[in-house]
Amino acid sequence: MSKSKNTDQQLTFEAAMAELEQLVEKMEDGDLTLDQSLQAFERGVALTRLCQTELKNAELKVQQLNEDGELADLELNDPDDA
């Protein structure tokens, strides 16, 4: 269930959300072992962070467009890098 960070960085927002929804469904079914549940939870946290980063980057782009009327070069940072 765990994937490398490089693979995660290639996921689109939509793909990450779809995987997250599938994980939630599996966990809600209650058929996972404790270990599987913990792995699913870990993966869900990673996917949530990826989605939050993508949303923050999109928000920064929109703010920049609203301020300047055109998209300027922005340094978009991953909150986990701080």
PDB file of N, CA, C and O in Angstrom:
ATOM      1  N   MET A   1       0.808  -1.200   0.000  1.00  0.00           N
ATOM      2  CA  MET A   1       0.000   0.000   0.000  1.00  0.00           C
ATOM      3  C   MET A   1       0.849   1.262   0.000  1.00  0.00           C
ATOM      4  O   MET A   1       0.406   2.315  -0.458  1.00  0.00           O
ATOM      5  N   SER A   2       2.073   1.157   0.515  1.00  0.00           N
ATOM      6  CA  SER A   2       2.904   2.355   0.550  1.00  0.00           C
ATOM      7  C   SER A   2       3.593   2.539  -0.790  1.00  0.00           C
ATOM      8  O   SER A   2       3.962   1.576  -1.462  1.00  0.00           O
ATOM      9  N   LYS A   3       3.755   3.789  -1.157  1.00  0.00           N
ATOM     10  CA  LYS A   3       4.387   4.129  -2.427  1.00  0.00           C
ATOM     11  C   LYS A   3       5.500   5.111  -2.147  1.00  0.00           C
ATOM     12  O   LYS A   3       5.487   5.801  -1.127  1.00  0.00           O
ATOM     13  N   SER A   4       6.472   5.177  -3.058  1.00  0.00           N
ATOM     14  CA  SER A   4       7.594   6.085  -2.851  1.00  0.00           C
ATOM     15  C   SER A   4       7.159   7.530  -3.060  1.00  0.00           C
ATOM     16  O   SER A   4       6.154   7.808  -3.714  1.00  0.00           O
ATOM     17  N   LYS A   5       7.939   8.441  -2.489  1.00  0.00           N
ATOM     18  CA  LYS A   5       7.620   9.865  -2.599  1.00  0.00           C
ATOM     19  C   LYS A   5       7.664  10.313  -4.059  1.00  0.00           C
ATOM     20  O   LYS A   5       6.862  11.149  -4.475  1.00  0.00           O
ATOM     21  N   ASN A   6       8.608   9.756  -4.849  1.00  0.00           N
ATOM     22  CA  ASN A   6       8.691  10.120  -6.266  1.00  0.00           C
ATOM     23  C   ASN A   6       7.416   9.740  -7.003  1.00  0.00           C
ATOM     24  O   ASN A   6       6.932  10.506  -7.837  1.00  0.00           O
ATOM     25  N   THR A   7       6.870   8.570  -6.705  1.00  0.00           N
ATOM     26  CA  THR A   7       5.632   8.143  -7.342  1.00  0.00           C
ATOM     27  C   THR A   7       4.496   9.069  -6.936  1.00  0.00           C
ATOM     28  O   THR A   7       3.669   9.440  -7.769  1.00  0.00           O
ATOM     29  N   ASP A   8       4.450   9.445  -5.660  1.00  0.00           N
ATOM     30  CA  ASP A   8       3.408  10.347  -5.177  1.00  0.00           C
ATOM     31  C   ASP A   8       3.463  11.698  -5.877  1.00  0.00           C
ATOM     32  O   ASP A   8       2.423  12.281  -6.183  1.00  0.00           O
ATOM     33  N   GLN A   9       4.659  12.195  -6.131  1.00  0.00           N
ATOM     34  CA  GLN A   9       4.798  13.496  -6.774  1.00  0.00           C
ATOM     35  C   GLN A   9       4.270  13.483  -8.204  1.00  0.00           C
ATOM     36  O   GLN A   9       3.977  14.539  -8.765  1.00  0.00           O
ATOM     37  N   GLN A  10       4.148  12.306  -8.793  1.00  0.00           N
ATOM     38  CA  GLN A  10       3.629  12.192 -10.150  1.00  0.00           C
ATOM     39  C   GLN A  10       2.106  12.079 -10.177  1.00  0.00           C
ATOM     40  O   GLN A  10       1.492  12.180 -11.239  1.00  0.00           O
ATOM     41  N   LEU A  11       1.497  11.869  -9.011  1.00  0.00           N
ATOM     42  CA  LEU A  11       0.041  11.759  -8.935  1.00  0.00           C
ATOM     43  C   LEU A  11      -0.611  13.113  -9.171  1.00  0.00           C
ATOM     44  O   LEU A  11      -0.127  14.140  -8.695  1.00  0.00           O
ATOM     45  N   THR A  12      -1.692  13.103  -9.897  1.00  0.00           N
ATOM     46  CA  THR A  12      -2.478  14.325 -10.025  1.00  0.00           C
ATOM     47  C   THR A  12      -3.344  14.469  -8.791  1.00  0.00           C
ATOM     48  O   THR A  12      -3.525  13.512  -8.038  1.00  0.00           O
ATOM     49  N   PHE A  13      -3.873  15.651  -8.584  1.00  0.00           N
ATOM     50  CA  PHE A  13      -4.778  15.890  -7.469  1.00  0.00           C
ATOM     51  C   PHE A  13      -5.955  14.930  -7.550  1.00  0.00           C
ATOM     52  O   PHE A  13      -6.351  14.334  -6.548  1.00  0.00           O
ATOM     53  N   GLU A  14      -6.506  14.786  -8.739  1.00  0.00           N
ATOM     54  CA  GLU A  14      -7.680  13.942  -8.925  1.00  0.00           C
ATOM     55  C   GLU A  14      -7.371  12.475  -8.623  1.00  0.00           C
ATOM     56  O   GLU A  14      -8.185  11.786  -8.008  1.00  0.00           O
ATOM     57  N   ALA A  15      -6.202  11.993  -9.050  1.00  0.00           N
ATOM     58  CA  ALA A  15      -5.819  10.609  -8.789  1.00  0.00           C
ATOM     59  C   ALA A  15      -5.600  10.381  -7.298  1.00  0.00           C
ATOM     60  O   ALA A  15      -5.980   9.338  -6.766  1.00  0.00           O
ATOM     61  N   ALA A  16      -4.989  11.351  -6.625  1.00  0.00           N
ATOM     62  CA  ALA A  16      -4.769  11.233  -5.181  1.00  0.00           C
ATOM     63  C   ALA A  16      -6.099  11.210  -4.436  1.00  0.00           C
ATOM     64  O   ALA A  16      -6.275  10.432  -3.499  1.00  0.00           O
ATOM     65  N   MET A  17      -7.028  12.058  -4.847  1.00  0.00           N
ATOM     66  CA  MET A  17      -8.350  12.075  -4.202  1.00  0.00           C
ATOM     67  C   MET A  17      -9.084  10.760  -4.427  1.00  0.00           C
ATOM     68  O   MET A  17      -9.727  10.246  -3.512  1.00  0.00           O
ATOM     69  N   ALA A  18      -8.997  10.216  -5.624  1.00  0.00           N
ATOM     70  CA  ALA A  18      -9.671   8.947  -5.920  1.00  0.00           C
ATOM     71  C   ALA A  18      -9.094   7.818  -5.073  1.00  0.00           C
ATOM     72  O   ALA A  18      -9.834   6.989  -4.543  1.00  0.00           O
ATOM     73  N   GLU A  19      -7.765   7.791  -4.949  1.00  0.00           N
ATOM     74  CA  GLU A  19      -7.132   6.755  -4.121  1.00  0.00           C
ATOM     75  C   GLU A  19      -7.524   6.934  -2.654  1.00  0.00           C
ATOM     76  O   GLU A  19      -7.771   5.957  -1.947  1.00  0.00           O
ATOM     77  N   LEU A  20      -7.578   8.168  -2.210  1.00  0.00           N
ATOM     78  CA  LEU A  20      -7.972   8.453  -0.831  1.00  0.00           C
ATOM     79  C   LEU A  20      -9.404   7.988  -0.560  1.00  0.00           C
ATOM     80  O   LEU A  20      -9.687   7.415   0.492  1.00  0.00           O
ATOM     81  N   GLU A  21     -10.294   8.235  -1.501  1.00  0.00           N
ATOM     82  CA  GLU A  21     -11.683   7.790  -1.352  1.00  0.00           C
ATOM     83  C   GLU A  21     -11.775   6.265  -1.271  1.00  0.00           C
ATOM     84  O   GLU A  21     -12.559   5.727  -0.489  1.00  0.00           O
ATOM     85  N   GLN A  22     -10.971   5.573  -2.081  1.00  0.00           N
ATOM     86  CA  GLN A  22     -10.963   4.110  -2.041  1.00  0.00           C
ATOM     87  C   GLN A  22     -10.456   3.603  -0.694  1.00  0.00           C
ATOM     88  O   GLN A  22     -10.993   2.641  -0.145  1.00  0.00           O
ATOM     89  N   LEU A  23      -9.420   4.254  -0.165  1.00  0.00           N
ATOM     90  CA  LEU A  23      -8.897   3.865   1.142  1.00  0.00           C
ATOM     91  C   LEU A  23      -9.949   4.035   2.236  1.00  0.00           C
ATOM     92  O   LEU A  23     -10.108   3.172   3.100  1.00  0.00           O
ATOM     93  N   VAL A  24     -10.650   5.142   2.186  1.00  0.00           N
ATOM     94  CA  VAL A  24     -11.686   5.409   3.186  1.00  0.00           C
ATOM     95  C   VAL A  24     -12.770   4.335   3.115  1.00  0.00           C
ATOM     96  O   VAL A  24     -13.219   3.835   4.146  1.00  0.00           O
ATOM     97  N   GLU A  25     -13.186   3.984   1.908  1.00  0.00           N
ATOM     98  CA  GLU A  25     -14.208   2.948   1.746  1.00  0.00           C
ATOM     99  C   GLU A  25     -13.744   1.619   2.337  1.00  0.00           C
ATOM    100  O   GLU A  25     -14.503   0.949   3.038  1.00  0.00           O
ATOM    101  N   LYS A  26     -12.488   1.236   2.050  1.00  0.00           N
ATOM    102  CA  LYS A  26     -11.954  -0.017   2.584  1.00  0.00           C
ATOM    103  C   LYS A  26     -11.921   0.006   4.104  1.00  0.00           C
ATOM    104  O   LYS A  26     -12.263  -0.982   4.754  1.00  0.00           O
ATOM    105  N   MET A  27     -11.512   1.126   4.663  1.00  0.00           N
ATOM    106  CA  MET A  27     -11.433   1.227   6.114  1.00  0.00           C
ATOM    107  C   MET A  27     -12.821   1.207   6.746  1.00  0.00           C
ATOM    108  O   MET A  27     -13.013   0.616   7.809  1.00  0.00           O
ATOM    109  N   GLU A  28     -13.778   1.843   6.101  1.00  0.00           N
ATOM    110  CA  GLU A  28     -15.142   1.870   6.624  1.00  0.00           C
ATOM    111  C   GLU A  28     -15.799   0.497   6.576  1.00  0.00           C
ATOM    112  O   GLU A  28     -16.660   0.186   7.399  1.00  0.00           O
ATOM    113  N   ASP A  29     -15.393  -0.324   5.614  1.00  0.00           N
ATOM    114  CA  ASP A  29     -15.946  -1.677   5.512  1.00  0.00           C
ATOM    115  C   ASP A  29     -15.595  -2.513   6.737  1.00  0.00           C
ATOM    116  O   ASP A  29     -16.329  -3.435   7.094  1.00  0.00           O
ATOM    117  N   GLY A  30     -14.478  -2.194   7.378  1.00  0.00           N
ATOM    118  CA  GLY A  30     -14.088  -2.898   8.596  1.00  0.00           C
ATOM    119  C   GLY A  30     -13.492  -4.268   8.377  1.00  0.00           C
ATOM    120  O   GLY A  30     -13.370  -5.041   9.327  1.00  0.00           O
ATOM    121  N   ASP A  31     -13.117  -4.595   7.151  1.00  0.00           N
ATOM    122  CA  ASP A  31     -12.579  -5.919   6.852  1.00  0.00           C
ATOM    123  C   ASP A  31     -11.053  -5.971   6.894  1.00  0.00           C
ATOM    124  O   ASP A  31     -10.471  -7.028   6.650  1.00  0.00           O
ATOM    125  N   LEU A  32     -10.401  -4.862   7.194  1.00  0.00           N
ATOM    126  CA  LEU A  32      -8.942  -4.829   7.217  1.00  0.00           C
ATOM    127  C   LEU A  32      -8.412  -5.272   8.578  1.00  0.00           C
ATOM    128  O   LEU A  32      -9.042  -5.061   9.614  1.00  0.00           O
ATOM    129  N   THR A  33      -7.245  -5.885   8.540  1.00  0.00           N
ATOM    130  CA  THR A  33      -6.568  -6.216   9.791  1.00  0.00           C
ATOM    131  C   THR A  33      -6.043  -4.917  10.400  1.00  0.00           C
ATOM    132  O   THR A  33      -6.064  -3.863   9.764  1.00  0.00           O
ATOM    133  N   LEU A  34      -5.575  -5.013  11.638  1.00  0.00           N
ATOM    134  CA  LEU A  34      -5.014  -3.829  12.285  1.00  0.00           C
ATOM    135  C   LEU A  34      -3.837  -3.290  11.486  1.00  0.00           C
ATOM    136  O   LEU A  34      -3.738  -2.083  11.267  1.00  0.00           O
ATOM    137  N   ASP A  35      -2.946  -4.172  11.051  1.00  0.00           N
ATOM    138  CA  ASP A  35      -1.788  -3.751  10.272  1.00  0.00           C
ATOM    139  C   ASP A  35      -2.209  -3.098   8.956  1.00  0.00           C
ATOM    140  O   ASP A  35      -1.660  -2.067   8.566  1.00  0.00           O
ATOM    141  N   GLN A  36      -3.171  -3.692   8.282  1.00  0.00           N
ATOM    142  CA  GLN A  36      -3.670  -3.118   7.025  1.00  0.00           C
ATOM    143  C   GLN A  36      -4.322  -1.764   7.271  1.00  0.00           C
ATOM    144  O   GLN A  36      -4.171  -0.845   6.466  1.00  0.00           O
ATOM    145  N   SER A  37      -5.038  -1.640   8.367  1.00  0.00           N
ATOM    146  CA  SER A  37      -5.672  -0.363   8.715  1.00  0.00           C
ATOM    147  C   SER A  37      -4.624   0.715   8.966  1.00  0.00           C
ATOM    148  O   SER A  37      -4.777   1.852   8.518  1.00  0.00           O
ATOM    149  N   LEU A  38      -3.567   0.359   9.676  1.00  0.00           N
ATOM    150  CA  LEU A  38      -2.491   1.324   9.935  1.00  0.00           C
ATOM    151  C   LEU A  38      -1.796   1.744   8.645  1.00  0.00           C
ATOM    152  O   LEU A  38      -1.479   2.919   8.461  1.00  0.00           O
ATOM    153  N   GLN A  39      -1.560   0.790   7.756  1.00  0.00           N
ATOM    154  CA  GLN A  39      -0.949   1.106   6.462  1.00  0.00           C
ATOM    155  C   GLN A  39      -1.870   2.005   5.644  1.00  0.00           C
ATOM    156  O   GLN A  39      -1.414   2.953   5.006  1.00  0.00           O
ATOM    157  N   ALA A  40      -3.150   1.710   5.665  1.00  0.00           N
ATOM    158  CA  ALA A  40      -4.120   2.522   4.929  1.00  0.00           C
ATOM    159  C   ALA A  40      -4.168   3.935   5.509  1.00  0.00           C
ATOM    160  O   ALA A  40      -4.247   4.915   4.768  1.00  0.00           O
ATOM    161  N   PHE A  41      -4.119   4.033   6.826  1.00  0.00           N
ATOM    162  CA  PHE A  41      -4.133   5.349   7.477  1.00  0.00           C
ATOM    163  C   PHE A  41      -2.885   6.142   7.101  1.00  0.00           C
ATOM    164  O   PHE A  41      -2.977   7.328   6.782  1.00  0.00           O
ATOM    165  N   GLU A  42      -1.716   5.497   7.138  1.00  0.00           N
ATOM    166  CA  GLU A  42      -0.467   6.157   6.746  1.00  0.00           C
ATOM    167  C   GLU A  42      -0.546   6.667   5.311  1.00  0.00           C
ATOM    168  O   GLU A  42      -0.172   7.803   5.019  1.00  0.00           O
ATOM    169  N   ARG A  43      -1.034   5.819   4.434  1.00  0.00           N
ATOM    170  CA  ARG A  43      -1.162   6.199   3.015  1.00  0.00           C
ATOM    171  C   ARG A  43      -2.144   7.358   2.881  1.00  0.00           C
ATOM    172  O   ARG A  43      -1.918   8.282   2.099  1.00  0.00           O
ATOM    173  N   GLY A  44      -3.214   7.310   3.632  1.00  0.00           N
ATOM    174  CA  GLY A  44      -4.203   8.381   3.589  1.00  0.00           C
ATOM    175  C   GLY A  44      -3.617   9.715   4.025  1.00  0.00           C
ATOM    176  O   GLY A  44      -3.916  10.754   3.436  1.00  0.00           O
ATOM    177  N   VAL A  45      -2.780   9.685   5.059  1.00  0.00           N
ATOM    178  CA  VAL A  45      -2.121  10.915   5.516  1.00  0.00           C
ATOM    179  C   VAL A  45      -1.226  11.471   4.410  1.00  0.00           C
ATOM    180  O   VAL A  45      -1.235  12.674   4.148  1.00  0.00           O
ATOM    181  N   ALA A  46      -0.458  10.601   3.766  1.00  0.00           N
ATOM    182  CA  ALA A  46       0.426  11.045   2.681  1.00  0.00           C
ATOM    183  C   ALA A  46      -0.381  11.640   1.524  1.00  0.00           C
ATOM    184  O   ALA A  46      -0.004  12.669   0.964  1.00  0.00           O
ATOM    185  N   LEU A  47      -1.480  10.996   1.174  1.00  0.00           N
ATOM    186  CA  LEU A  47      -2.322  11.496   0.083  1.00  0.00           C
ATOM    187  C   LEU A  47      -2.978  12.822   0.457  1.00  0.00           C
ATOM    188  O   LEU A  47      -3.107  13.716  -0.380  1.00  0.00           O
ATOM    189  N   THR A  48      -3.389  12.945   1.707  1.00  0.00           N
ATOM    190  CA  THR A  48      -3.993  14.195   2.172  1.00  0.00           C
ATOM    191  C   THR A  48      -2.997  15.340   2.078  1.00  0.00           C
ATOM    192  O   THR A  48      -3.347  16.435   1.638  1.00  0.00           O
ATOM    193  N   ARG A  49      -1.770  15.095   2.486  1.00  0.00           N
ATOM    194  CA  ARG A  49      -0.726  16.129   2.399  1.00  0.00           C
ATOM    195  C   ARG A  49      -0.464  16.532   0.954  1.00  0.00           C
ATOM    196  O   ARG A  49      -0.294  17.711   0.644  1.00  0.00           O
ATOM    197  N   LEU A  50      -0.434  15.531   0.076  1.00  0.00           N
ATOM    198  CA  LEU A  50      -0.223  15.826  -1.341  1.00  0.00           C
ATOM    199  C   LEU A  50      -1.361  16.708  -1.872  1.00  0.00           C
ATOM    200  O   LEU A  50      -1.118  17.681  -2.586  1.00  0.00           O
ATOM    201  N   CYS A  51      -2.590  16.362  -1.521  1.00  0.00           N
ATOM    202  CA  CYS A  51      -3.745  17.147  -1.980  1.00  0.00           C
ATOM    203  C   CYS A  51      -3.705  18.563  -1.405  1.00  0.00           C
ATOM    204  O   CYS A  51      -4.003  19.528  -2.109  1.00  0.00           O
ATOM    205  N   GLN A  52      -3.340  18.688  -0.134  1.00  0.00           N
ATOM    206  CA  GLN A  52      -3.249  20.013   0.479  1.00  0.00           C
ATOM    207  C   GLN A  52      -2.204  20.869  -0.223  1.00  0.00           C
ATOM    208  O   GLN A  52      -2.416  22.062  -0.439  1.00  0.00           O
ATOM    209  N   THR A  53      -1.083  20.266  -0.575  1.00  0.00           N
ATOM    210  CA  THR A  53      -0.030  20.994  -1.287  1.00  0.00           C
ATOM    211  C   THR A  53      -0.526  21.461  -2.652  1.00  0.00           C
ATOM    212  O   THR A  53      -0.301  22.606  -3.042  1.00  0.00           O
ATOM    213  N   GLU A  54      -1.195  20.575  -3.369  1.00  0.00           N
ATOM    214  CA  GLU A  54      -1.723  20.939  -4.683  1.00  0.00           C
ATOM    215  C   GLU A  54      -2.749  22.069  -4.574  1.00  0.00           C
ATOM    216  O   GLU A  54      -2.741  22.995  -5.385  1.00  0.00           O
ATOM    217  N   LEU A  55      -3.617  21.996  -3.588  1.00  0.00           N
ATOM    218  CA  LEU A  55      -4.614  23.056  -3.396  1.00  0.00           C
ATOM    219  C   LEU A  55      -3.959  24.380  -3.027  1.00  0.00           C
ATOM    220  O   LEU A  55      -4.376  25.433  -3.510  1.00  0.00           O
ATOM    221  N   LYS A  56      -2.940  24.338  -2.181  1.00  0.00           N
ATOM    222  CA  LYS A  56      -2.232  25.557  -1.788  1.00  0.00           C
ATOM    223  C   LYS A  56      -1.534  26.171  -2.999  1.00  0.00           C
ATOM    224  O   LYS A  56      -1.558  27.389  -3.177  1.00  0.00           O
ATOM    225  N   ASN A  57      -0.916  25.343  -3.827  1.00  0.00           N
ATOM    226  CA  ASN A  57      -0.260  25.846  -5.037  1.00  0.00           C
ATOM    227  C   ASN A  57      -1.261  26.499  -5.982  1.00  0.00           C
ATOM    228  O   ASN A  57      -0.978  27.544  -6.568  1.00  0.00           O
ATOM    229  N   ALA A  58      -2.418  25.888  -6.127  1.00  0.00           N
ATOM    230  CA  ALA A  58      -3.460  26.458  -6.981  1.00  0.00           C
ATOM    231  C   ALA A  58      -3.942  27.790  -6.410  1.00  0.00           C
ATOM    232  O   ALA A  58      -4.167  28.745  -7.153  1.00  0.00           O
ATOM    233  N   GLU A  59      -4.099  27.848  -5.091  1.00  0.00           N
ATOM    234  CA  GLU A  59      -4.521  29.086  -4.442  1.00  0.00           C
ATOM    235  C   GLU A  59      -3.500  30.206  -4.665  1.00  0.00           C
ATOM    236  O   GLU A  59      -3.875  31.350  -4.925  1.00  0.00           O
ATOM    237  N   LEU A  60      -2.224  29.875  -4.564  1.00  0.00           N
ATOM    238  CA  LEU A  60      -1.181  30.880  -4.801  1.00  0.00           C
ATOM    239  C   LEU A  60      -1.223  31.409  -6.236  1.00  0.00           C
ATOM    240  O   LEU A  60      -1.046  32.605  -6.468  1.00  0.00           O
ATOM    241  N   LYS A  61      -1.456  30.517  -7.187  1.00  0.00           N
ATOM    242  CA  LYS A  61      -1.547  30.934  -8.588  1.00  0.00           C
ATOM    243  C   LYS A  61      -2.733  31.874  -8.800  1.00  0.00           C
ATOM    244  O   LYS A  61      -2.612  32.890  -9.484  1.00  0.00           O
ATOM    245  N   VAL A  62      -3.875  31.531  -8.212  1.00  0.00           N
ATOM    246  CA  VAL A  62      -5.071  32.368  -8.344  1.00  0.00           C
ATOM    247  C   VAL A  62      -4.825  33.731  -7.706  1.00  0.00           C
ATOM    248  O   VAL A  62      -5.184  34.757  -8.285  1.00  0.00           O
ATOM    249  N   GLN A  63      -4.224  33.752  -6.533  1.00  0.00           N
ATOM    250  CA  GLN A  63      -3.920  35.024  -5.875  1.00  0.00           C
ATOM    251  C   GLN A  63      -2.996  35.884  -6.729  1.00  0.00           C
ATOM    252  O   GLN A  63      -3.192  37.093  -6.850  1.00  0.00           O
ATOM    253  N   GLN A  64      -1.988  35.248  -7.319  1.00  0.00           N
ATOM    254  CA  GLN A  64      -1.054  35.992  -8.159  1.00  0.00           C
ATOM    255  C   GLN A  64      -1.756  36.538  -9.396  1.00  0.00           C
ATOM    256  O   GLN A  64      -1.492  37.667  -9.810  1.00  0.00           O
ATOM    257  N   LEU A  65      -2.636  35.759  -9.983  1.00  0.00           N
ATOM    258  CA  LEU A  65      -3.392  36.228 -11.144  1.00  0.00           C
ATOM    259  C   LEU A  65      -4.276  37.413 -10.770  1.00  0.00           C
ATOM    260  O   LEU A  65      -4.379  38.379 -11.526  1.00  0.00           O
ATOM    261  N   ASN A  66      -4.904  37.339  -9.619  1.00  0.00           N
ATOM    262  CA  ASN A  66      -5.765  38.426  -9.170  1.00  0.00           C
ATOM    263  C   ASN A  66      -4.980  39.695  -8.894  1.00  0.00           C
ATOM    264  O   ASN A  66      -5.486  40.794  -9.119  1.00  0.00           O
ATOM    265  N   GLU A  67      -3.757  39.563  -8.413  1.00  0.00           N
ATOM    266  CA  GLU A  67      -2.935  40.733  -8.094  1.00  0.00           C
ATOM    267  C   GLU A  67      -2.340  41.363  -9.337  1.00  0.00           C
ATOM    268  O   GLU A  67      -2.341  42.586  -9.470  1.00  0.00           O
ATOM    269  N   ASP A  68      -1.837  40.558 -10.239  1.00  0.00           N
ATOM    270  CA  ASP A  68      -1.082  41.066 -11.379  1.00  0.00           C
ATOM    271  C   ASP A  68      -1.823  40.995 -12.708  1.00  0.00           C
ATOM    272  O   ASP A  68      -1.420  41.646 -13.672  1.00  0.00           O
ATOM    273  N   GLY A  69      -2.865  40.240 -12.773  1.00  0.00           N
ATOM    274  CA  GLY A  69      -3.565  40.069 -14.037  1.00  0.00           C
ATOM    275  C   GLY A  69      -2.892  39.077 -14.959  1.00  0.00           C
ATOM    276  O   GLY A  69      -3.408  38.786 -16.038  1.00  0.00           O
ATOM    277  N   GLU A  70      -1.748  38.553 -14.553  1.00  0.00           N
ATOM    278  CA  GLU A  70      -1.061  37.518 -15.326  1.00  0.00           C
ATOM    279  C   GLU A  70      -0.298  36.632 -14.362  1.00  0.00           C
ATOM    280  O   GLU A  70       0.011  37.041 -13.243  1.00  0.00           O
ATOM    281  N   LEU A  71       0.001  35.435 -14.792  1.00  0.00           N
ATOM    282  CA  LEU A  71       0.677  34.487 -13.921  1.00  0.00           C
ATOM    283  C   LEU A  71       2.171  34.768 -13.915  1.00  0.00           C
ATOM    284  O   LEU A  71       2.849  34.581 -14.926  1.00  0.00           O
ATOM    285  N   ALA A  72       2.678  35.213 -12.788  1.00  0.00           N
ATOM    286  CA  ALA A  72       4.108  35.448 -12.640  1.00  0.00           C
ATOM    287  C   ALA A  72       4.765  34.164 -12.164  1.00  0.00           C
ATOM    288  O   ALA A  72       4.096  33.255 -11.674  1.00  0.00           O
ATOM    289  N   ASP A  73       6.075  34.099 -12.313  1.00  0.00           N
ATOM    290  CA  ASP A  73       6.801  32.939 -11.805  1.00  0.00           C
ATOM    291  C   ASP A  73       6.723  32.939 -10.288  1.00  0.00           C
ATOM    292  O   ASP A  73       7.115  33.900  -9.626  1.00  0.00           O
ATOM    293  N   LEU A  74       6.205  31.838  -9.751  1.00  0.00           N
ATOM    294  CA  LEU A  74       6.080  31.694  -8.309  1.00  0.00           C
ATOM    295  C   LEU A  74       6.931  30.528  -7.858  1.00  0.00           C
ATOM    296  O   LEU A  74       7.046  29.525  -8.561  1.00  0.00           O
ATOM    297  N   GLU A  75       7.519  30.656  -6.705  1.00  0.00           N
ATOM    298  CA  GLU A  75       8.193  29.512  -6.110  1.00  0.00           C
ATOM    299  C   GLU A  75       7.174  28.857  -5.188  1.00  0.00           C
ATOM    300  O   GLU A  75       6.885  29.356  -4.100  1.00  0.00           O
ATOM    301  N   LEU A  76       6.639  27.741  -5.640  1.00  0.00           N
ATOM    302  CA  LEU A  76       5.628  27.026  -4.877  1.00  0.00           C
ATOM    303  C   LEU A  76       6.319  26.015  -4.003  1.00  0.00           C
ATOM    304  O   LEU A  76       7.048  25.154  -4.495  1.00  0.00           O
ATOM    305  N   ASN A  77       6.098  26.109  -2.713  1.00  0.00           N
ATOM    306  CA  ASN A  77       6.795  25.273  -1.761  1.00  0.00           C
ATOM    307  C   ASN A  77       5.896  24.189  -1.204  1.00  0.00           C
ATOM    308  O   ASN A  77       4.698  24.389  -1.007  1.00  0.00           O
ATOM    309  N   ASP A  78       6.496  23.043  -0.957  1.00  0.00           N
ATOM    310  CA  ASP A  78       5.816  21.949  -0.301  1.00  0.00           C
ATOM    311  C   ASP A  78       5.867  22.217   1.193  1.00  0.00           C
ATOM    312  O   ASP A  78       6.955  22.400   1.738  1.00  0.00           O
ATOM    313  N   PRO A  79       4.703  22.249   1.889  1.00  0.00           N
ATOM    314  CA  PRO A  79       4.718  22.540   3.326  1.00  0.00           C
ATOM    315  C   PRO A  79       5.564  21.560   4.123  1.00  0.00           C
ATOM    316  O   PRO A  79       6.036  21.904   5.207  1.00  0.00           O
ATOM    317  N   ASP A  80       5.769  20.346   3.617  1.00  0.00           N
ATOM    318  CA  ASP A  80       6.578  19.371   4.322  1.00  0.00           C
ATOM    319  C   ASP A  80       8.073  19.671   4.246  1.00  0.00           C
ATOM    320  O   ASP A  80       8.856  19.107   5.010  1.00  0.00           O
ATOM    321  N   ASP A  81       8.482  20.567   3.317  1.00  0.00           N
ATOM    322  CA  ASP A  81       9.878  20.921   3.174  1.00  0.00           C
ATOM    323  C   ASP A  81      10.323  21.960   4.177  1.00  0.00           C
ATOM    324  O   ASP A  81      11.521  22.202   4.328  1.00  0.00           O
ATOM    325  N   ALA A  82       9.380  22.579   4.866  1.00  0.00           N
ATOM    326  CA  ALA A  82       9.714  23.661   5.801  1.00  0.00           C
ATOM    327  C   ALA A  82      10.392  23.162   7.040  1.00  0.00           C
ATOM    328  O   ALA A  82      10.733  23.954   7.919  1.00  0.00           O
TER     329      ALA A  82
END
